[in-house]
C-alpha cells in the first residue's frame, strides 16, 4: 500500500516548481540535439510571422527545423553555449520580437524537450520526423508542399528525393516531445 505524503495530508500543494528548478541537463558539445518547443496554451501563433523563427537563433543555427502553428522541432549543434542558455536566448529574443509586432502576451510554455542524438541512425530518425511532421499533422500531403522547414535544403544536398514522405511513415512509440 502507498503511504500518503505529508504535504498531501495537510492539504498543502507539492512544490513541483522546486523540483523542476533542479532539473539538470547533460552538457553536450560534441553531439547534435533534437529540441521541441511549444507555445503557451498551444496557441497557433508561430506562423503569424514565420521569418522570426530562424532570425531569432542568434548563436546556434538550426541544422534542421520545422515550424508548425503551435510548436517547433529543431536539431542544433550546441557548441558555443550551454543548451539551456541557447534555447532560453532564442525564446526570449523570439518573444520580444513577436510582442513588438503582435502586442503583449506570453509566447512559450516553460521549458523545452530535448534529446541528445546518439548515432547516425538516431539522427536519421529525427531528421525524418522533422521533415514528415507537417504531413503527420495533416497540414500538407508532402513535405515538399510545406515552406516552414528545412526539407528543400536536404533535397538540394541529396539527402532526400522529391517524392520522400508522400507515403505514410511510422514512428512507433518513439518520443519526440509533442
C-alpha positions as a Markdown table, in Angstrom:
| # | Residue | x | y | z |
|---|---|---|---|---|
| 1 | Unk | 0.0 | 0.0 | 0.0 |
| 2 | Unk | 1.3 | 3.5 | -0.8 |
| 3 | Unk | 1.9 | 5.9 | 2.1 |
| 4 | Unk | 0.4 | 9.3 | 1.9 |
| 5 | Unk | 3.0 | 12.0 | 1.6 |
| 6 | Unk | 3.0 | 14.6 | 4.4 |
| 7 | Unk | 2.1 | 17.5 | 2.1 |
| 8 | Unk | -1.0 | 15.7 | 0.9 |
| 9 | Unk | -2.2 | 15.0 | 4.5 |
| 10 | Unk | -2.1 | 18.7 | 5.4 |
| 11 | Unk | -3.7 | 19.9 | 2.3 |
| 12 | Unk | -0.5 | 21.7 | 1.1 |
| 13 | Unk | 0.3 | 21.6 | -2.6 |
| 14 | Unk | 3.5 | 19.8 | -3.6 |
| 15 | Unk | 6.4 | 22.1 | -4.6 |
| 16 | Unk | 6.7 | 20.8 | -8.2 |
| 17 | Unk | 8.5 | 24.0 | -9.2 |
| 18 | Unk | 11.2 | 23.5 | -6.6 |
| 19 | Unk | 11.7 | 20.1 | -8.1 |
| 20 | Unk | 11.7 | 21.4 | -11.7 |
| 21 | Unk | 14.3 | 24.1 | -10.9 |
| 22 | Unk | 16.7 | 21.3 | -10.0 |
| 23 | Unk | 16.2 | 19.7 | -13.4 |
| 24 | Unk | 19.7 | 19.2 | -14.8 |
| 25 | Unk | 20.6 | 18.8 | -18.5 |
| 26 | Unk | 23.7 | 16.9 | -19.6 |
| 27 | Unk | 26.4 | 19.2 | -21.0 |
| 28 | Unk | 26.8 | 18.4 | -24.7 |
| 29 | Unk | 29.3 | 19.8 | -27.0 |
| 30 | Unk | 30.1 | 17.0 | -29.4 |
| 31 | Unk | 26.6 | 15.8 | -30.3 |
| 32 | Unk | 23.7 | 17.4 | -32.1 |
| 33 | Unk | 20.5 | 17.8 | -30.0 |
| 34 | Unk | 16.9 | 17.5 | -31.1 |
| 35 | Unk | 14.6 | 20.1 | -29.4 |
| 36 | Unk | 10.9 | 20.6 | -29.2 |
| 37 | Unk | 9.4 | 23.9 | -28.1 |
| 38 | Unk | 5.7 | 24.5 | -27.6 |
| 39 | Unk | 3.7 | 27.8 | -27.5 |
| 40 | Unk | 1.8 | 28.8 | -24.4 |
| 41 | Unk | -1.5 | 27.0 | -24.2 |
| 42 | Unk | -0.6 | 25.6 | -27.7 |
| 43 | Unk | -1.8 | 28.8 | -29.3 |
| 44 | Unk | -1.3 | 28.6 | -33.1 |
| 45 | Unk | 0.9 | 31.7 | -33.4 |
| 46 | Unk | 4.2 | 30.6 | -34.8 |
| 47 | Unk | 3.2 | 31.1 | -38.5 |
| 48 | Unk | 1.9 | 34.6 | -37.9 |
| 49 | Unk | 5.5 | 35.8 | -38.5 |
| 50 | Unk | 7.4 | 32.8 | -39.8 |
| 51 | Unk | 10.6 | 34.9 | -40.6 |
| 52 | Unk | 11.1 | 35.4 | -36.9 |
| 53 | Unk | 11.9 | 31.7 | -36.2 |
| 54 | Unk | 15.3 | 31.5 | -38.0 |
| 55 | Unk | 16.2 | 35.1 | -37.3 |
| 56 | Unk | 16.0 | 34.6 | -33.5 |
| 57 | Unk | 18.5 | 31.8 | -33.3 |
| 58 | Unk | 21.3 | 34.2 | -32.6 |
| 59 | Unk | 24.2 | 31.9 | -31.7 |
| 60 | Unk | 23.1 | 28.4 | -32.6 |
| 61 | Unk | 21.9 | 27.9 | -36.2 |
| 62 | Unk | 19.5 | 25.0 | -36.6 |
| 63 | Unk | 20.8 | 22.2 | -38.8 |
| 64 | Unk | 17.2 | 21.0 | -39.4 |
| 65 | Unk | 13.9 | 22.5 | -38.5 |
| 66 | Unk | 10.1 | 22.6 | -38.8 |
| 67 | Unk | 7.8 | 25.3 | -37.6 |
| 68 | Unk | 4.2 | 24.4 | -37.1 |
| 69 | Unk | 1.4 | 26.6 | -35.8 |
| 70 | Unk | 1.9 | 25.7 | -32.1 |
| 71 | Unk | 5.3 | 24.0 | -31.8 |
| 72 | Unk | 8.6 | 23.6 | -33.5 |
| 73 | Unk | 11.3 | 20.9 | -33.7 |
| 74 | Unk | 15.0 | 21.7 | -34.4 |
| 75 | Unk | 18.3 | 19.9 | -34.5 |
| 76 | Unk | 21.1 | 22.1 | -33.3 |
| 77 | Unk | 24.8 | 21.6 | -32.6 |
| 78 | Unk | 25.2 | 23.5 | -29.3 |
| 79 | Unk | 29.0 | 24.1 | -29.5 |
| 80 | Unk | 29.2 | 27.7 | -28.4 |
| 81 | Unk | 26.8 | 27.9 | -25.5 |
| 82 | Unk | 25.1 | 25.6 | -23.0 |
| 83 | Unk | 22.0 | 24.1 | -24.4 |
| 84 | Unk | 19.6 | 25.7 | -21.9 |
| 85 | Unk | 21.2 | 29.1 | -22.4 |
| 86 | Unk | 20.9 | 28.9 | -26.2 |
| 87 | Unk | 17.2 | 27.8 | -26.1 |
| 88 | Unk | 16.5 | 30.5 | -23.4 |
| 89 | Unk | 18.1 | 33.2 | -25.6 |
| 90 | Unk | 16.1 | 32.0 | -28.6 |
| 91 | Unk | 12.8 | 32.1 | -26.7 |
| 92 | Unk | 13.5 | 35.5 | -25.1 |
| 93 | Unk | 14.5 | 37.0 | -28.4 |
| 94 | Unk | 11.6 | 35.5 | -30.3 |
| 95 | Unk | 9.1 | 36.6 | -27.6 |
| 96 | Unk | 10.3 | 40.2 | -27.6 |
| 97 | Unk | 10.2 | 40.4 | -31.4 |
| 98 | Unk | 6.8 | 38.7 | -31.6 |
| 99 | Unk | 5.3 | 41.0 | -28.9 |
| 100 | Unk | 6.8 | 44.1 | -30.7 |
| 101 | Unk | 4.7 | 43.1 | -33.8 |
| 102 | Unk | 1.6 | 41.5 | -32.3 |
| 103 | Unk | 1.2 | 43.0 | -28.8 |
| 104 | Unk | 1.6 | 41.7 | -25.3 |
| 105 | Unk | 1.1 | 38.1 | -24.2 |
| 106 | Unk | 3.0 | 35.1 | -23.2 |
| 107 | Unk | 4.5 | 33.2 | -26.1 |
| 108 | Unk | 6.1 | 29.9 | -24.9 |
| 109 | Unk | 5.4 | 27.1 | -22.4 |
| 110 | Unk | 8.1 | 26.9 | -19.8 |
| 111 | Unk | 11.0 | 24.6 | -20.5 |
| 112 | Unk | 11.6 | 22.5 | -23.7 |
| 113 | Unk | 12.1 | 18.9 | -24.6 |
| 114 | Unk | 15.5 | 17.7 | -25.7 |
| 115 | Unk | 17.1 | 14.5 | -26.9 |
| 116 | Unk | 20.8 | 14.0 | -27.5 |
| 117 | Unk | 21.3 | 12.3 | -30.8 |
| 118 | Unk | 23.4 | 9.3 | -30.1 |
| 119 | Unk | 24.4 | 7.9 | -33.6 |
| 120 | Unk | 23.7 | 8.2 | -37.3 |
| 121 | Unk | 20.5 | 6.0 | -37.0 |
| 122 | Unk | 19.1 | 8.3 | -34.3 |
| 123 | Unk | 20.0 | 11.4 | -36.3 |
| 124 | Unk | 18.3 | 9.9 | -39.4 |
| 125 | Unk | 15.1 | 9.1 | -37.4 |
| 126 | Unk | 14.9 | 12.6 | -36.0 |
| 127 | Unk | 15.5 | 14.2 | -39.4 |
| 128 | Unk | 12.7 | 12.1 | -40.9 |
| 129 | Unk | 10.4 | 13.1 | -38.0 |
| 130 | Unk | 11.1 | 16.8 | -38.5 |
| 131 | Unk | 10.5 | 16.7 | -42.2 |
| 132 | Unk | 7.5 | 14.4 | -42.1 |
| 133 | Unk | 5.8 | 16.5 | -39.2 |
| 134 | Unk | 3.7 | 18.8 | -41.4 |
| 135 | Unk | 2.3 | 15.6 | -43.2 |
| 136 | Unk | 1.7 | 13.9 | -39.8 |
| 137 | Unk | -0.3 | 16.9 | -38.6 |
| 138 | Unk | -2.4 | 17.0 | -41.8 |
| 139 | Unk | -1.1 | 20.4 | -43.0 |
| 140 | Unk | 0.1 | 19.1 | -46.4 |
| 141 | Unk | 0.3 | 15.8 | -48.3 |
| 142 | Unk | 4.0 | 16.1 | -49.0 |
| 143 | Unk | 6.9 | 17.8 | -47.1 |
| 144 | Unk | 7.7 | 19.4 | -50.4 |
| 145 | Unk | 4.5 | 21.4 | -50.1 |
| 146 | Unk | 5.4 | 23.0 | -46.7 |
| 147 | Unk | 7.6 | 26.0 | -46.7 |
| 148 | Unk | 8.4 | 26.3 | -43.0 |
| 149 | Unk | 11.0 | 23.5 | -42.7 |
| 150 | Unk | 14.5 | 22.6 | -43.9 |
| 151 | Unk | 13.4 | 19.8 | -46.3 |
| 152 | Unk | 14.4 | 21.7 | -49.5 |
| 153 | Unk | 17.9 | 22.2 | -48.1 |
| 154 | Unk | 18.2 | 18.4 | -47.6 |
| 155 | Unk | 16.9 | 17.7 | -51.0 |
| 156 | Unk | 19.5 | 20.0 | -52.5 |
| 157 | Unk | 22.1 | 18.2 | -50.6 |
| 158 | Unk | 21.0 | 14.8 | -51.9 |
| 159 | Unk | 19.8 | 13.6 | -48.6 |
| 160 | Unk | 16.1 | 13.1 | -49.7 |
| 161 | Unk | 14.3 | 12.7 | -53.0 |
| 162 | Unk | 11.4 | 14.9 | -54.1 |
| 163 | Unk | 8.9 | 12.2 | -53.5 |
| 164 | Unk | 10.1 | 11.3 | -50.0 |
| 165 | Unk | 7.3 | 11.5 | -47.4 |
| 166 | Unk | 4.4 | 11.1 | -49.8 |
| 167 | Unk | 3.5 | 7.7 | -48.3 |
| 168 | Unk | 2.9 | 7.2 | -44.6 |
| 169 | Unk | 5.9 | 6.9 | -42.3 |
| 170 | Unk | 5.6 | 5.1 | -39.0 |
| 171 | Unk | 7.5 | 6.2 | -35.9 |
| 172 | Unk | 6.1 | 3.7 | -33.5 |
| 173 | Unk | 6.2 | 4.7 | -29.8 |
| 174 | Unk | 9.2 | 6.9 | -30.1 |
| 175 | Unk | 9.0 | 10.1 | -28.2 |
| 176 | Unk | 9.6 | 13.4 | -29.9 |
| 177 | Unk | 8.5 | 15.9 | -27.3 |
| 178 | Unk | 5.0 | 16.6 | -28.5 |
